[in-house]
Amino acid sequence: MGVQVAAVVAQRSEKVRRYVEETGLPFDILVDDTRETLKAYGVWQRIGFDAWNIARPALFLIDRGAVIRYSFVASSQFEFPTHEVIKGEIVGLQASGFGLRAESH
């Protein structure tokens, strides 16, 4: 669909590297050891009902000018938009003339 996908995780680099090697993910995984990025995007969850010191599932569609055009931040670890919803948002933004790069957290 002409978008770039990257995931940001707050886990140990070695664990992430091993997971990427095992799964062969087709996109970049970035490690946020300090959780600065997670905090800046408002997805870091210090203490919650279902998790602690972790990122809530989130999705941001960011245009080429670094403007967030769509955002989703889950209220629990088990919530995430469907592929159909994500595709619909991308198609809608592309139809509006926004060049996108997508970053997934």
Chimera marker file (.cmm) of the C-alpha trace (Angstrom):
<marker_set name="trace">
<marker id="1" x="0.000" y="0.000" z="0.000" r="1" g="1" b="0" radius="0.5"/>
<marker id="2" x="3.045" y="2.264" z="-0.217" r="1" g="1" b="0" radius="0.5"/>
<marker id="3" x="3.621" y="2.732" z="3.505" r="1" g="1" b="0" radius="0.5"/>
<marker id="4" x="6.659" y="2.058" z="5.641" r="1" g="1" b="0" radius="0.5"/>
<marker id="5" x="6.069" y="0.043" z="8.802" r="1" g="1" b="0" radius="0.5"/>
<marker id="6" x="8.194" y="0.090" z="11.935" r="1" g="1" b="0" radius="0.5"/>
<marker id="7" x="7.482" y="-1.189" z="15.435" r="1" g="1" b="0" radius="0.5"/>
<marker id="8" x="8.838" y="0.290" z="18.645" r="1" g="1" b="0" radius="0.5"/>
<marker id="9" x="9.147" y="-2.046" z="21.615" r="1" g="1" b="0" radius="0.5"/>
<marker id="10" x="10.388" y="-1.618" z="25.180" r="1" g="1" b="0" radius="0.5"/>
<marker id="11" x="12.129" y="-4.930" z="25.635" r="1" g="1" b="0" radius="0.5"/>
<marker id="12" x="15.696" y="-6.122" z="25.834" r="1" g="1" b="0" radius="0.5"/>
<marker id="13" x="17.554" y="-5.941" z="22.546" r="1" g="1" b="0" radius="0.5"/>
<marker id="14" x="18.657" y="-9.587" z="22.663" r="1" g="1" b="0" radius="0.5"/>
<marker id="15" x="15.077" y="-10.839" z="23.132" r="1" g="1" b="0" radius="0.5"/>
<marker id="16" x="13.877" y="-8.693" z="20.250" r="1" g="1" b="0" radius="0.5"/>
<marker id="17" x="16.724" y="-9.791" z="17.978" r="1" g="1" b="0" radius="0.5"/>
<marker id="18" x="15.978" y="-13.441" z="18.680" r="1" g="1" b="0" radius="0.5"/>
<marker id="19" x="12.242" y="-12.943" z="18.020" r="1" g="1" b="0" radius="0.5"/>
<marker id="20" x="12.897" y="-11.157" z="14.719" r="1" g="1" b="0" radius="0.5"/>
<marker id="21" x="15.281" y="-13.901" z="13.606" r="1" g="1" b="0" radius="0.5"/>
<marker id="22" x="12.734" y="-16.601" z="14.503" r="1" g="1" b="0" radius="0.5"/>
<marker id="23" x="9.737" y="-14.946" z="12.863" r="1" g="1" b="0" radius="0.5"/>
<marker id="24" x="11.342" y="-13.175" z="9.908" r="1" g="1" b="0" radius="0.5"/>
<marker id="25" x="9.171" y="-10.082" z="10.336" r="1" g="1" b="0" radius="0.5"/>
<marker id="26" x="8.961" y="-8.002" z="7.132" r="1" g="1" b="0" radius="0.5"/>
<marker id="27" x="9.421" y="-4.649" z="8.913" r="1" g="1" b="0" radius="0.5"/>
<marker id="28" x="11.849" y="-2.897" z="11.231" r="1" g="1" b="0" radius="0.5"/>
<marker id="29" x="11.688" y="-3.349" z="15.000" r="1" g="1" b="0" radius="0.5"/>
<marker id="30" x="13.160" y="-0.493" z="17.024" r="1" g="1" b="0" radius="0.5"/>
<marker id="31" x="14.084" y="-0.922" z="20.696" r="1" g="1" b="0" radius="0.5"/>
<marker id="32" x="13.244" y="1.828" z="23.203" r="1" g="1" b="0" radius="0.5"/>
<marker id="33" x="15.340" y="0.792" z="26.214" r="1" g="1" b="0" radius="0.5"/>
<marker id="34" x="14.725" y="4.071" z="28.044" r="1" g="1" b="0" radius="0.5"/>
<marker id="35" x="10.986" y="4.212" z="27.178" r="1" g="1" b="0" radius="0.5"/>
<marker id="36" x="11.428" y="7.851" z="26.112" r="1" g="1" b="0" radius="0.5"/>
<marker id="37" x="9.632" y="7.299" z="22.791" r="1" g="1" b="0" radius="0.5"/>
<marker id="38" x="6.809" y="5.391" z="24.469" r="1" g="1" b="0" radius="0.5"/>
<marker id="39" x="6.326" y="8.237" z="26.934" r="1" g="1" b="0" radius="0.5"/>
<marker id="40" x="6.469" y="10.881" z="24.191" r="1" g="1" b="0" radius="0.5"/>
<marker id="41" x="3.694" y="9.116" z="22.267" r="1" g="1" b="0" radius="0.5"/>
<marker id="42" x="1.615" y="8.603" z="25.408" r="1" g="1" b="0" radius="0.5"/>
<marker id="43" x="1.583" y="4.802" z="25.274" r="1" g="1" b="0" radius="0.5"/>
<marker id="44" x="3.778" y="3.895" z="28.249" r="1" g="1" b="0" radius="0.5"/>
<marker id="45" x="1.820" y="2.258" z="31.047" r="1" g="1" b="0" radius="0.5"/>
<marker id="46" x="3.579" y="2.289" z="34.381" r="1" g="1" b="0" radius="0.5"/>
<marker id="47" x="0.903" y="0.338" z="36.246" r="1" g="1" b="0" radius="0.5"/>
<marker id="48" x="-2.282" y="-1.109" z="34.835" r="1" g="1" b="0" radius="0.5"/>
<marker id="49" x="-4.871" y="-3.769" z="35.469" r="1" g="1" b="0" radius="0.5"/>
<marker id="50" x="-3.337" y="-6.128" z="32.895" r="1" g="1" b="0" radius="0.5"/>
<marker id="51" x="0.318" y="-5.015" z="32.737" r="1" g="1" b="0" radius="0.5"/>
<marker id="52" x="3.013" y="-2.811" z="34.234" r="1" g="1" b="0" radius="0.5"/>
<marker id="53" x="5.997" y="-0.912" z="32.831" r="1" g="1" b="0" radius="0.5"/>
<marker id="54" x="4.969" y="-1.722" z="29.271" r="1" g="1" b="0" radius="0.5"/>
<marker id="55" x="3.624" y="-0.023" z="26.170" r="1" g="1" b="0" radius="0.5"/>
<marker id="56" x="-0.071" y="-0.224" z="25.442" r="1" g="1" b="0" radius="0.5"/>
<marker id="57" x="-0.723" y="-1.457" z="21.895" r="1" g="1" b="0" radius="0.5"/>
<marker id="58" x="-0.792" y="1.574" z="19.606" r="1" g="1" b="0" radius="0.5"/>
<marker id="59" x="-0.749" y="2.510" z="15.946" r="1" g="1" b="0" radius="0.5"/>
<marker id="60" x="0.242" y="5.831" z="14.427" r="1" g="1" b="0" radius="0.5"/>
<marker id="61" x="-0.027" y="6.778" z="10.753" r="1" g="1" b="0" radius="0.5"/>
<marker id="62" x="2.484" y="9.550" z="10.166" r="1" g="1" b="0" radius="0.5"/>
<marker id="63" x="2.755" y="11.536" z="6.946" r="1" g="1" b="0" radius="0.5"/>
<marker id="64" x="5.999" y="12.458" z="5.197" r="1" g="1" b="0" radius="0.5"/>
<marker id="65" x="6.026" y="15.780" z="7.065" r="1" g="1" b="0" radius="0.5"/>
<marker id="66" x="6.042" y="13.906" z="10.418" r="1" g="1" b="0" radius="0.5"/>
<marker id="67" x="2.425" y="14.850" z="11.190" r="1" g="1" b="0" radius="0.5"/>
<marker id="68" x="0.356" y="12.172" z="12.937" r="1" g="1" b="0" radius="0.5"/>
<marker id="69" x="-2.719" y="11.679" z="10.731" r="1" g="1" b="0" radius="0.5"/>
<marker id="70" x="-4.265" y="8.761" z="12.610" r="1" g="1" b="0" radius="0.5"/>
<marker id="71" x="-3.662" y="7.350" z="16.062" r="1" g="1" b="0" radius="0.5"/>
<marker id="72" x="-4.974" y="4.463" z="18.068" r="1" g="1" b="0" radius="0.5"/>
<marker id="73" x="-3.906" y="3.810" z="21.660" r="1" g="1" b="0" radius="0.5"/>
<marker id="74" x="-5.434" y="0.770" z="23.340" r="1" g="1" b="0" radius="0.5"/>
<marker id="75" x="-6.932" y="0.818" z="26.783" r="1" g="1" b="0" radius="0.5"/>
<marker id="76" x="-5.740" y="-2.783" z="27.376" r="1" g="1" b="0" radius="0.5"/>
<marker id="77" x="-3.103" y="-5.198" z="26.088" r="1" g="1" b="0" radius="0.5"/>
<marker id="78" x="-5.757" y="-7.139" z="24.180" r="1" g="1" b="0" radius="0.5"/>
<marker id="79" x="-7.111" y="-4.339" z="22.006" r="1" g="1" b="0" radius="0.5"/>
<marker id="80" x="-5.959" y="-3.408" z="18.492" r="1" g="1" b="0" radius="0.5"/>
<marker id="81" x="-7.686" y="-2.217" z="15.304" r="1" g="1" b="0" radius="0.5"/>
<marker id="82" x="-8.421" y="-4.858" z="12.678" r="1" g="1" b="0" radius="0.5"/>
<marker id="83" x="-6.468" y="-5.043" z="9.429" r="1" g="1" b="0" radius="0.5"/>
<marker id="84" x="-9.578" y="-3.778" z="7.636" r="1" g="1" b="0" radius="0.5"/>
<marker id="85" x="-9.739" y="-0.684" z="9.834" r="1" g="1" b="0" radius="0.5"/>
<marker id="86" x="-6.032" y="0.022" z="9.329" r="1" g="1" b="0" radius="0.5"/>
<marker id="87" x="-6.289" y="-0.426" z="5.546" r="1" g="1" b="0" radius="0.5"/>
<marker id="88" x="-9.345" y="1.830" z="5.469" r="1" g="1" b="0" radius="0.5"/>
<marker id="89" x="-7.493" y="4.584" z="7.320" r="1" g="1" b="0" radius="0.5"/>
<marker id="90" x="-4.510" y="4.312" z="4.962" r="1" g="1" b="0" radius="0.5"/>
<marker id="91" x="-6.712" y="4.385" z="1.851" r="1" g="1" b="0" radius="0.5"/>
<marker id="92" x="-8.653" y="7.364" z="3.220" r="1" g="1" b="0" radius="0.5"/>
<marker id="93" x="-5.511" y="9.324" z="3.985" r="1" g="1" b="0" radius="0.5"/>
<marker id="94" x="-3.969" y="8.479" z="0.614" r="1" g="1" b="0" radius="0.5"/>
<marker id="95" x="-7.172" y="9.619" z="-1.121" r="1" g="1" b="0" radius="0.5"/>
<marker id="96" x="-6.876" y="12.897" z="0.805" r="1" g="1" b="0" radius="0.5"/>
<marker id="97" x="-3.441" y="13.417" z="-0.719" r="1" g="1" b="0" radius="0.5"/>
<marker id="98" x="-1.317" y="12.705" z="2.337" r="1" g="1" b="0" radius="0.5"/>
<marker id="99" x="1.865" y="10.731" z="1.653" r="1" g="1" b="0" radius="0.5"/>
<marker id="100" x="2.206" y="8.333" z="4.578" r="1" g="1" b="0" radius="0.5"/>
<marker id="101" x="4.802" y="6.413" z="6.377" r="1" g="1" b="0" radius="0.5"/>
<marker id="102" x="3.301" y="4.163" z="9.018" r="1" g="1" b="0" radius="0.5"/>
<marker id="103" x="4.842" y="3.495" z="12.398" r="1" g="1" b="0" radius="0.5"/>
<marker id="104" x="3.385" y="0.694" z="14.549" r="1" g="1" b="0" radius="0.5"/>
<marker id="105" x="3.963" y="0.467" z="18.356" r="1" g="1" b="0" radius="0.5"/>
<link id1="1" id2="2" r="1" g="1" b="0" radius="0.2"/>
<link id1="2" id2="3" r="1" g="1" b="0" radius="0.2"/>
<link id1="3" id2="4" r="1" g="1" b="0" radius="0.2"/>
<link id1="4" id2="5" r="1" g="1" b="0" radius="0.2"/>
<link id1="5" id2="6" r="1" g="1" b="0" radius="0.2"/>
<link id1="6" id2="7" r="1" g="1" b="0" radius="0.2"/>
<link id1="7" id2="8" r="1" g="1" b="0" radius="0.2"/>
<link id1="8" id2="9" r="1" g="1" b="0" radius="0.2"/>
<link id1="9" id2="10" r="1" g="1" b="0" radius="0.2"/>
<link id1="10" id2="11" r="1" g="1" b="0" radius="0.2"/>
<link id1="11" id2="12" r="1" g="1" b="0" radius="0.2"/>
<link id1="12" id2="13" r="1" g="1" b="0" radius="0.2"/>
<link id1="13" id2="14" r="1" g="1" b="0" radius="0.2"/>
<link id1="14" id2="15" r="1" g="1" b="0" radius="0.2"/>
<link id1="15" id2="16" r="1" g="1" b="0" radius="0.2"/>
<link id1="16" id2="17" r="1" g="1" b="0" radius="0.2"/>
<link id1="17" id2="18" r="1" g="1" b="0" radius="0.2"/>
<link id1="18" id2="19" r="1" g="1" b="0" radius="0.2"/>
<link id1="19" id2="20" r="1" g="1" b="0" radius="0.2"/>
<link id1="20" id2="21" r="1" g="1" b="0" radius="0.2"/>
<link id1="21" id2="22" r="1" g="1" b="0" radius="0.2"/>
<link id1="22" id2="23" r="1" g="1" b="0" radius="0.2"/>
<link id1="23" id2="24" r="1" g="1" b="0" radius="0.2"/>
<link id1="24" id2="25" r="1" g="1" b="0" radius="0.2"/>
<link id1="25" id2="26" r="1" g="1" b="0" radius="0.2"/>
<link id1="26" id2="27" r="1" g="1" b="0" radius="0.2"/>
<link id1="27" id2="28" r="1" g="1" b="0" radius="0.2"/>
<link id1="28" id2="29" r="1" g="1" b="0" radius="0.2"/>
<link id1="29" id2="30" r="1" g="1" b="0" radius="0.2"/>
<link id1="30" id2="31" r="1" g="1" b="0" radius="0.2"/>
<link id1="31" id2="32" r="1" g="1" b="0" radius="0.2"/>
<link id1="32" id2="33" r="1" g="1" b="0" radius="0.2"/>
<link id1="33" id2="34" r="1" g="1" b="0" radius="0.2"/>
<link id1="34" id2="35" r="1" g="1" b="0" radius="0.2"/>
<link id1="35" id2="36" r="1" g="1" b="0" radius="0.2"/>
<link id1="36" id2="37" r="1" g="1" b="0" radius="0.2"/>
<link id1="37" id2="38" r="1" g="1" b="0" radius="0.2"/>
<link id1="38" id2="39" r="1" g="1" b="0" radius="0.2"/>
<link id1="39" id2="40" r="1" g="1" b="0" radius="0.2"/>
<link id1="40" id2="41" r="1" g="1" b="0" radius="0.2"/>
<link id1="41" id2="42" r="1" g="1" b="0" radius="0.2"/>
<link id1="42" id2="43" r="1" g="1" b="0" radius="0.2"/>
<link id1="43" id2="44" r="1" g="1" b="0" radius="0.2"/>
<link id1="44" id2="45" r="1" g="1" b="0" radius="0.2"/>
<link id1="45" id2="46" r="1" g="1" b="0" radius="0.2"/>
<link id1="46" id2="47" r="1" g="1" b="0" radius="0.2"/>
<link id1="47" id2="48" r="1" g="1" b="0" radius="0.2"/>
<link id1="48" id2="49" r="1" g="1" b="0" radius="0.2"/>
<link id1="49" id2="50" r="1" g="1" b="0" radius="0.2"/>
<link id1="50" id2="51" r="1" g="1" b="0" radius="0.2"/>
<link id1="51" id2="52" r="1" g="1" b="0" radius="0.2"/>
<link id1="52" id2="53" r="1" g="1" b="0" radius="0.2"/>
<link id1="53" id2="54" r="1" g="1" b="0" radius="0.2"/>
<link id1="54" id2="55" r="1" g="1" b="0" radius="0.2"/>
<link id1="55" id2="56" r="1" g="1" b="0" radius="0.2"/>
<link id1="56" id2="57" r="1" g="1" b="0" radius="0.2"/>
<link id1="57" id2="58" r="1" g="1" b="0" radius="0.2"/>
<link id1="58" id2="59" r="1" g="1" b="0" radius="0.2"/>
<link id1="59" id2="60" r="1" g="1" b="0" radius="0.2"/>
<link id1="60" id2="61" r="1" g="1" b="0" radius="0.2"/>
<link id1="61" id2="62" r="1" g="1" b="0" radius="0.2"/>
<link id1="62" id2="63" r="1" g="1" b="0" radius="0.2"/>
<link id1="63" id2="64" r="1" g="1" b="0" radius="0.2"/>
<link id1="64" id2="65" r="1" g="1" b="0" radius="0.2"/>
<link id1="65" id2="66" r="1" g="1" b="0" radius="0.2"/>
<link id1="66" id2="67" r="1" g="1" b="0" radius="0.2"/>
<link id1="67" id2="68" r="1" g="1" b="0" radius="0.2"/>
<link id1="68" id2="69" r="1" g="1" b="0" radius="0.2"/>
<link id1="69" id2="70" r="1" g="1" b="0" radius="0.2"/>
<link id1="70" id2="71" r="1" g="1" b="0" radius="0.2"/>
<link id1="71" id2="72" r="1" g="1" b="0" radius="0.2"/>
<link id1="72" id2="73" r="1" g="1" b="0" radius="0.2"/>
<link id1="73" id2="74" r="1" g="1" b="0" radius="0.2"/>
<link id1="74" id2="75" r="1" g="1" b="0" radius="0.2"/>
<link id1="75" id2="76" r="1" g="1" b="0" radius="0.2"/>
<link id1="76" id2="77" r="1" g="1" b="0" radius="0.2"/>
<link id1="77" id2="78" r="1" g="1" b="0" radius="0.2"/>
<link id1="78" id2="79" r="1" g="1" b="0" radius="0.2"/>
<link id1="79" id2="80" r="1" g="1" b="0" radius="0.2"/>
<link id1="80" id2="81" r="1" g="1" b="0" radius="0.2"/>
<link id1="81" id2="82" r="1" g="1" b="0" radius="0.2"/>
<link id1="82" id2="83" r="1" g="1" b="0" radius="0.2"/>
<link id1="83" id2="84" r="1" g="1" b="0" radius="0.2"/>
<link id1="84" id2="85" r="1" g="1" b="0" radius="0.2"/>
<link id1="85" id2="86" r="1" g="1" b="0" radius="0.2"/>
<link id1="86" id2="87" r="1" g="1" b="0" radius="0.2"/>
<link id1="87" id2="88" r="1" g="1" b="0" radius="0.2"/>
<link id1="88" id2="89" r="1" g="1" b="0" radius="0.2"/>
<link id1="89" id2="90" r="1" g="1" b="0" radius="0.2"/>
<link id1="90" id2="91" r="1" g="1" b="0" radius="0.2"/>
<link id1="91" id2="92" r="1" g="1" b="0" radius="0.2"/>
<link id1="92" id2="93" r="1" g="1" b="0" radius="0.2"/>
<link id1="93" id2="94" r="1" g="1" b="0" radius="0.2"/>
<link id1="94" id2="95" r="1" g="1" b="0" radius="0.2"/>
<link id1="95" id2="96" r="1" g="1" b="0" radius="0.2"/>
<link id1="96" id2="97" r="1" g="1" b="0" radius="0.2"/>
<link id1="97" id2="98" r="1" g="1" b="0" radius="0.2"/>
<link id1="98" id2="99" r="1" g="1" b="0" radius="0.2"/>
<link id1="99" id2="100" r="1" g="1" b="0" radius="0.2"/>
<link id1="100" id2="101" r="1" g="1" b="0" radius="0.2"/>
<link id1="101" id2="102" r="1" g="1" b="0" radius="0.2"/>
<link id1="102" id2="103" r="1" g="1" b="0" radius="0.2"/>
<link id1="103" id2="104" r="1" g="1" b="0" radius="0.2"/>
<link id1="104" id2="105" r="1" g="1" b="0" radius="0.2"/>
</marker_set>
